[in-house]
Amino acid sequence: SACALLVTANTVNIGADLGGMAEATQMMTGVKKLFWVPVYAGLMASLLFWASYYMIARIFKWLTLVLLAYVFDAFLAKGDWMAVLRSTVVPHLEWSGEYWATLVALLGTTLSPFLFFWQASLEVEEERKIGRLSLEEREGATDAELRKCRIDVVTGMFVSNLIMYFIILTAAATLHVHGHTNIKSAEEAAGALRPLAGKGAYLLFSLGMIGAGMLSVPVLAGSSAYAIAEAAAWRGSLAERPSMAREFYAVIGLGLLVGLALDYGGFNAISMLFWSAVLNGVLAPPLIAILVLLTSNRRIMGARRNPPWLAALGWITVVVMSLASIAMFATWK
């Protein structure tokens, strides 16, 4: 089912993020990464189990600033800016399994299925925050509330894609142009980056990786729990204590434990990140199709249903992502 695939992709991603944070901390401290993996897993569990939703939201808001490290990294890399501009506007196409898998992974990272569950669940948490505790109290939305949500989503997607752009730019301007195209670990990536872009870029890369992991792991574990709780009709909310929503928090704990086990099992963090993104890219189109159908249905949405242009944009997204997945399977050797 969609939930099972979502949880699988999220859990693999959790393992990759824990491993990446541990490797980055090992580079900065010299202490082995296998020491740091359970430290970070425990820190994430403590945050999700015992901090209130409102505290988590505040922490996440400030943690996003750490991602600016990747923007500074790009400028420290001193790449060929004319080549960067040309490659930004002129697409490169290649008929190979590796190319299409990378494109599917890129799309899966941009429109990750966990976002659909996490975004919707956070909107419910925000409603609860202002005292709308029952389903009846949360039904409907004013024009001002929808405008606020639209600004929130558009701004968040713009900033996240801008950060992704600078990560790709940094990798292309340093690692790729010097032949480092088979990176197997975060430590290897940062080590290759240091002589090419300097110690500042090396430290910013490490800091960015820790910050990105701190943001990602709670979201991945939480979205898995929200998705399963909704499908199983369990009680579940980060605003509730673990004793009040045992199944919900059990899913979070299990996701962190399995992610931890993947790191101790010797799985490659870079490979886990890549293939979980590919799985997200394959899973996203049918979920987006369901969302477009639901939000375009007048009986469900009433006067708030999607306008035709927005529904058309949704279907174009479904077609593009589906064709990319089909091309990947057709060309993979």
PyMOL commands that set and color helices and strands:
alter all, ss='L'
color gray80, all
select helices_A, chain A and resi 2-29+33-50+53-76+81-89+97-110+113-129+135-138+143-174+176-178+186-197+199-232+242-244+246-264+269-295+298-304+308-331
alter helices_A, ss='H'
color red, helices_A
deselect
rebuild
show_as cartoon
